[in-house]
Amino acid sequence: MAVDAVKETAEQPGKSKAGRPFSAFERIVAWRYLRARRKEAFISVIAGFSFIGIMLGVATLIIVMAVMNGFRTELISRILGVNGHMIVQPIDTPLDNYDELARKFAAVPGVTMALPLVEGQTLASGRGGAGTGALVRGIRPEDIEALKTVSSNVKSGDLVGFAAGQGVLIGSRMASQLGLNAGDQITLMSPEGDITPLGVNPRIKSYVVSGIFEIGMSEYDSSIIYMPLEEAQLYFNAEGVVQSIELFVANPDTVDELRPKLEEAAGRQVFITDWRQRNQTFFSALQVERNVMFMILTLIVLVAALNIISGLIMLVKDKGSDIAILRTMGATSGSIMRIFFMTGAAIGIAGTLAGVLLGVIVCLNIESIRQFFSWISGTVLFDPELYFLSQLPADMNVGETVSVVIMALTLSFLATIVPAWRASRLDPVQALRYE
């Protein structure tokens, strides 16, 4: 009984007075209203659903935001780990002095690496005549070693044959599709072949697979072939020139500041594009999806907060006589309002903290959970062929997690205001008359 709480508080020396805001008396009454009683079981069930709803809503928000952050981070690291942050292409004349230009670009402060490239589309085939489309990237042997995203992820074979100009590197998924291993022959057919009186004959040539790499992004592992630059120039009829020079920078967000410096270092007319321009549509779509998911999942927390309102309104109606007795014993309307505010806020705080804990646990074990459900269902969850990545990433952002917590607590606190205000406005005379 709330009356017992008044007596209990009065008997405890050193405790806060009943009239003091958020005193021990108010906390004890709020706590007793939270505890389940047999005749209040239905109200307790509503409070339990509110707690579970807020917990699941907060946890879901944290998990989804972490997975989408991890997805974006992994894609950026892999895309920019293979492709340069900036691409320099010629405007007037071909890039025949690419070695000199590469040295000039590499000397610009902020540029970490400059890679002359020759690229071309081919049809690659292996054992049994199986074929697949491939993008051949001609690159210097010293540059492939500096490109750690590739050179540090060679799963089979080595770079020795590539450095000697006698082999190529292919992705693990391409090797699996074509049935190839390190040391096998891969046949490439390019439509840009030799010109004859009868037309252009496709150029067909076989190369030794020097090594097999696995970047972890299915699109690259299944479609890219790295070839020594000089061999690629011969294969694509581009002797002595390159199509572009890819630049890697220390900070991808400073590409706008580097652009005028690179144009000055080039000493000629060049066309420069950066990673944001080339991937603008893709990353914009990711950002829009992320924002929409946040708004949709916030509705889960909002629904749970509405449950708090309904539970507290029923509790106020059930405790009408208790409120009247407390008022007649000297409790102010503000004290009554704070009691029911703490009752509802306790549900919101407990649910939010439990949701954060659940979200952190899931995020730390997201890949194991994915594998478990894949094993249970017998299907491939998060198929690499569709999502580009071979593992489900999760990258929790402290700022976003704090934002989710603040949002959940705010909704929970706002949900308690109306029921608490109604409790404080209850007329003791009317409440006791109908008891």
N, C-alpha and C positions, 0 to 999 in steps of 0.2 A: 504493500500500500504506500501511496505517496506520503500519507500522514506519518507512517513509520520512518520515512526518510527524514522528515522534519525533526522528529525526536532524536533519531540517530545522529544527525548533524549537530543538534544542540548539545548532545552528551559528549561530543568529541572536543576536548579543549584544544585551542591553537588552530582550529579549522576556520575557514572563511565564514563570515556571517552570511545568512540567507539572502540579505539584500544586496550583497556584492555581486556584480556581473560575473557569470560563469563560476560561481562559488561551488564549494563541495556539495552543498545541498542540491543545486541545480544539476550537477553532474551525476549525483546518486539517483535522483529521480529519472533523469534521461536514461541512465543505464538500466534501471529497473523496467522502464517501458520497452527497452530493447529485448529483454529476456522473455523467452516464450512461456506462456501459461496455457493451461488446457483450454480455457474458455476463449483465449485470444489466438488460437492456433491458426485461424485463417489469416489474421493480420501478420503473424510471424511468417507464414508462407509467402505472402506478398513481399515482405521485407527480404526474405531469402531470394526470391526471384529478382528483386531489385539488385541485390548484392551480386548474384551470378551474372545478371545482364551487364552491369557496369564492369565487372571483372573480364568477361568475355569481350566486351566492346573495346576496352582499353588494350587487352592483349592482342586482339585482332588488328587494331590500328597499328600497334608497335610492330607486329610481325610483318604486316603488309608493307608498311613504310620501309622497314629494314630490308625486306626482300627486293623491293623496287630500287632502293638505294644501292644495294649490292649488285643488282642487275645492271644498273646504269654504270656503276664504278667498274665492274668487270668488263663490260662492253667497251667503255672508253679506254681502259688499260690495254685491252687486246687490239682494238681497232687502231689506236695510236701507237701501240707497240710494234705493229706491222707496217702501217702506213705513216708517213711523215706528218708532222704537224702543219707544215707548209709545203706547197709544191710550186716549183719555178718552171715555167714553160716558155719556149721562145715565141717571139711575135714575128720578126722579120726574117731572120736567117736561122738555120738549124744550130743546135748546141754542139758544135764541133770542138770547142775549147772547154769541154766539161770538166776536165781535170783541174784546169786553172780556176774555173768558176767555183768548183767544189772547195778548193783551198781557200778562196776569198770568202765564201759564205761561212765556212767553218771557223774562220778567224773573227767573225762578227760576235761581239759579246752577247751571250744568251743562246747562241746556237751550239749545240753539242755534237751534231753530226750532219754531214751532207753526203747524200747517196745519189750518184748518177744512175738512171734507170732506163732500161729498154723493156717495153711491155708488149704483149701480143696474145691474142686468143688462139688456142689450138684445140685439137681433138686428141686426147691421150688414150692409148690402148695398152693393155697388158696381156696376161695369159688368156688364152681361149678367145681372143678377139674382143673381149669386153672393152667398151669405150666410154669416156665421159669428157665433158667439156672442161677445159683448164685454162687458167691465166698464167702465162709464163712471164716471170719477172727476171730480167737480166741484171745482175748485180756483181760488183767486184768482190773477189774472195775476202779481202781485208774488211770490206763493209759487212759481209754476212757474219763474220766473227764478232763485229761490234754490235750487230743487231741481236741483242741478248734474248729477245722474245723468241727468236728462232734457234740461234746457236745453242742456247742453254736448254732447249727442249727437244734435242735430237734423241729419240727413243731407240733407234736402231741404226747401225752404220756409223759413219763419221763424216768429217768435213775434208778429209785428205783428198779424196777424188775430186771434190768440188774445187779445192784450192789449186789442184793441178790442171783444172780446166777440162776434166774428163768425165765428170759426172754431174748429176742434178740432185736436188733435194725435193721430196714430195711429202704431202701431208699424210697423216696416219689413216684418215678416212678414205683418201684416194687410194692408198696402198691396199686397204681392205677391199674396196670396190673392184680394183683391177687384179687382185690376187698377187701382189708384188711384195717382195722382201728386199732388203738391202743387198746389192750385188746383181739383182735382176735387170733385165732390159725393159725400158719403157719406150714406146714408139709415139712420136708426136707428128701430127699432120697439120700444117698451116695452109690456109687458103692463099696467103700471100707468098706464092712460090715463084718459080722461074717463068719468064715470059718466052713463049715459043710462037712460031708462025701459026700454030693452031689455038693459041690463047695462053692463058696462065695455067700452068700445071701446079697443083698443090705440092708443097714441099713436105716430104716424109723422111724422117730421120729417127734413128734409135739412139738412146743414151743409157748409160749405166746409172742405176739408182744408187747414188753414193750414201745417202742417209734418208731417214724417215723422221720427220718432226711432228710434234703434237702440241699446238698452241692452246688447245682447249676451247676453241671457237669453231664449231662444225663447218661454218661457211668457208673458213680459211683452210682448215685441215682437209677439206674435200675438193678444193678447187685451185690451190696455188702451187706452182712449180717454180723453184728457184734454179736459175741457170747462170753459169759464169758469164760476165758481161760481154766479153769478146765473142764467145760462142753464140750468145743471143743476138749480137750485132750481125754476125754472119747468117744466122738462121732467118732473121727477119729482114735481110737486105738493108741493114742500117750501119754499114761499116763506117767507123770513125765518128759517129754521132750518137746522141742519146735523145730520148723523147722528153725527158724531164729530169729535174734534180729535186729529190725529196729532202727536206730539212727537218731535223729533230731539235727541239728547243728545250731549255731547262724548265720553263714555265709556260704551258700551253695557253694560259690566259693572257700572255703578253704579246701575242702575235701581231696585234695592231701596232704596237710600239716598234717592233722589229721590221715591219714592212718597209718604211723609208730607208732604213739602214741597208737592207738587202738590195733595194733598187739602186742605191748609190754604189754598193760593192759590185754589183753586176756590171756597171759601166755600159749597159746596152738596154734596149727595150725588152722587157720580160713581163710575163703575165704571172702574178702570184695569187694563189688561192690558199685558204687555210682550212683546218679540219672542221671548223664550225660551219663554213659555207658548204662543204661537201657532205656533211651529215646533219644539216639543219632540220630537214623534215623528220628524220628518224628521232633525233633527240627532242625535238619539239613535241612529237607524238608521245614520247615517254613522259615528258613533263605534264602534258595535259591529262594523260591517263592517271598519273600519280595524284594530281590535284582532285580529279573526279572521284577516285577511290577514297581519298581522305574524307570528302564531303559525304559520300554514301555510307561509309563505315561509322561516321559520326552519328548517324541516325540510330545506330544500335545503342550508343550511350544515351542518346536523347530518349529513346523508348524506355530504357532502364530508369532514367531520371523521372519519367512520368509515372512509373510504378511507385517510386518513392512518394510522389504526391498523393496517389490513391491510397497507399498504405497509411500515410500520416493522417489523411482526412478521416479514414475509418478509425484510427487510433484516437484521434481527438473526439470523435463521436462516442466512442466506447468509454473514454476517460472523462466524460463531461462532469460526473459527480466528483471525481478526484480533483479536477481543476477548480470546481466551485469551492470545495473544502479548502484547498490551498489558498484561494483568494480570500476566503473568510478568515484564514489564519494569518493573513498579512502579506502573502506573496503578491507582488506587483504584476501588472500585465506584461511588463518587459521581462520579468523573471519567467513567466509562463512561456512567452515567445522564445526565450533562449533555451528552455528545456526541450521544446519540440524541435527547435533548430538543431540542437546538438544530437537529438535522436536521429533525425534524417541525415545530418552531415556525417555521423558515424558510419552509416551504411555506405555513403559515397566514398569516404576516405578509405574504409576497409576494402571496398570493392576495387578502388583505384590501385591501392598498394598491391593487392593480390593480382590484379591484372598486369601490373608492371613486372612482378616476379614471374608470372607465367609467361609473359612475352619474352623476357630475357632468357628464360630456360629454353623455350622453343627456338629462339634465334641462335643460341649457342649450339644447338643440336639439330639444326634444320636439315642438314644433309642426311644424318642418320634417320631422322623421322621420315624423310622422303623415301629412302631406301626401304624402310620398314613397311610403309604403306604400299610401295611398289611390289614388295614380296607378298603382302597380304592379298592385294587385288590381282596379282599376276599380270599387271600391265606396267608400261613405262610411264611414270609420272614425270613431267617436265622433260619431254622428249627433246634431246639436243638438236634434232633435225628441224624442229619448229622454233626453239628458243635460242639457238645459236651456241649456248653454253652447255658444257658437259656436266656441270654440277649446279645445284640450287644455291645461289649466294645470299648472304644476309649481312648487311652492314648497318648496325644501329648508329644513328646520329643522336648525340646527346641533346642538341638543341631541339630536334623534333620530338624526342621522348619527353622532354620537359614540357613542350607545347601540348602534347597529348594529355599529360598529367594535369596541367593547368586547365585545359578545356574540360576534362572529366570532372574535376573538382568544382569548377565554376557552374557547370550544369547541375551538379548535385546540390550545391549550395542554393542556387536559384530555385530548385524544385522544392526546397523546404520552407521557403519564405511564406508562400500563401497559406499552407496548413498551419504553420506556426503563428501567423498573424490571426487566423481565424480562432485559434485556441486562446490567444491573448484577448480577443474581443468577446469571449464567451461571458454571458451574464450569469453570475453565481445564483441569483434568485430563480431565473428561469431553468437553470440546469438542475437545481435541487427540487423544484416544484414537481417535476414529472418523474422523480425517482420513486 
